[in-house]
Amino acid sequence: MFLFPFSMIMGGGFTFMEYIIWNELPTALGNLVGGFVFVGLPLYYTHVRTSPERILKDHQRNPAPMATGSGDDAPPATLKASV
């Protein structure tokens, strides 16, 4: 972010569009793809797919009492991560 604009100010032999096309655009795309492949996918495969099933009681999700009862006799609701 410093060297290319500085060299343009000092008389480098390239234009602003060449700087954007040949430096900034490939760098941004490479960071996006690399971040997704080397950070996002490993985190997904090691944490989301292998996380245990979470069980929440009904009254924790809906604190208002149910019309048919107090909610304590209802089976717990399960939440699963979508894969």
C-alpha positions as CSV (number, residue, x, y, z in Angstrom):
1,M,0.0,0.0,0.0
2,F,3.0,2.3,0.3
3,L,5.6,1.2,-2.2
4,F,3.6,1.4,-5.4
5,P,2.0,4.8,-4.8
6,F,5.4,6.2,-3.6
7,S,7.1,4.9,-6.7
8,M,4.3,6.4,-8.8
9,I,5.0,9.8,-7.1
10,M,8.7,9.4,-7.7
11,G,8.2,8.8,-11.4
12,G,7.7,5.0,-11.7
13,G,6.9,3.8,-15.2
14,F,3.3,2.6,-14.6
15,T,-0.2,4.1,-14.4
16,F,-2.8,4.0,-11.6
17,M,-4.9,1.5,-13.6
18,E,-1.9,-0.8,-14.0
19,Y,-1.3,-0.5,-10.3
20,I,-5.0,-1.5,-9.6
21,I,-5.2,-4.3,-12.2
22,W,-1.7,-5.9,-11.6
23,N,-1.3,-5.3,-7.8
24,E,-4.4,-4.5,-5.8
25,L,-6.9,-6.8,-7.6
26,P,-4.8,-10.0,-7.5
27,T,-3.9,-9.3,-3.9
28,A,-7.5,-8.8,-2.8
29,L,-8.7,-11.9,-4.7
30,G,-5.8,-14.0,-3.4
31,N,-6.5,-12.9,0.2
32,L,-10.2,-13.7,-0.2
33,V,-9.6,-17.2,-1.7
34,G,-6.7,-18.0,0.7
35,G,-8.7,-16.9,3.7
36,F,-11.6,-19.0,2.7
37,V,-9.6,-22.1,1.8
38,F,-7.0,-21.9,4.6
39,V,-9.1,-20.5,7.4
40,G,-12.8,-21.0,6.7
41,L,-12.8,-24.5,5.4
42,P,-10.6,-26.0,8.1
43,L,-12.6,-24.3,10.8
44,Y,-15.8,-25.6,9.3
45,Y,-14.6,-29.2,9.0
46,T,-13.0,-29.2,12.5
47,H,-15.7,-27.4,14.5
48,V,-19.1,-27.2,12.8
49,R,-19.3,-30.8,11.5
50,T,-17.9,-32.4,14.7
51,S,-19.7,-30.2,17.3
52,P,-21.9,-32.2,19.6
53,E,-25.7,-31.8,19.4
54,R,-26.9,-29.1,21.7
55,I,-30.0,-29.7,23.9
56,L,-32.0,-26.7,25.1
57,K,-35.0,-27.0,27.4
58,D,-38.2,-25.5,26.1
59,H,-38.5,-22.8,28.8
60,Q,-35.1,-21.5,28.0
61,R,-36.0,-20.7,24.4
62,N,-39.5,-19.5,25.2
63,P,-39.7,-17.9,28.8
64,A,-43.4,-17.3,28.5
65,P,-45.5,-20.1,30.1
66,M,-47.3,-22.3,27.6
67,A,-51.1,-22.5,27.5
68,T,-51.2,-26.3,28.0
69,G,-48.9,-26.3,31.0
70,S,-45.8,-24.9,32.7
71,G,-43.5,-26.3,30.0
72,D,-41.5,-28.5,32.4
73,D,-43.2,-31.7,31.1
74,A,-42.4,-31.0,27.5
75,P,-39.4,-32.9,25.9
76,P,-36.3,-30.8,25.4
77,A,-35.9,-29.2,22.0
78,T,-32.8,-30.2,20.1
79,L,-30.8,-27.9,17.8
80,K,-28.5,-29.4,15.2
81,A,-26.0,-27.6,13.1
82,S,-27.0,-27.6,9.4
83,V,-24.4,-29.4,7.3
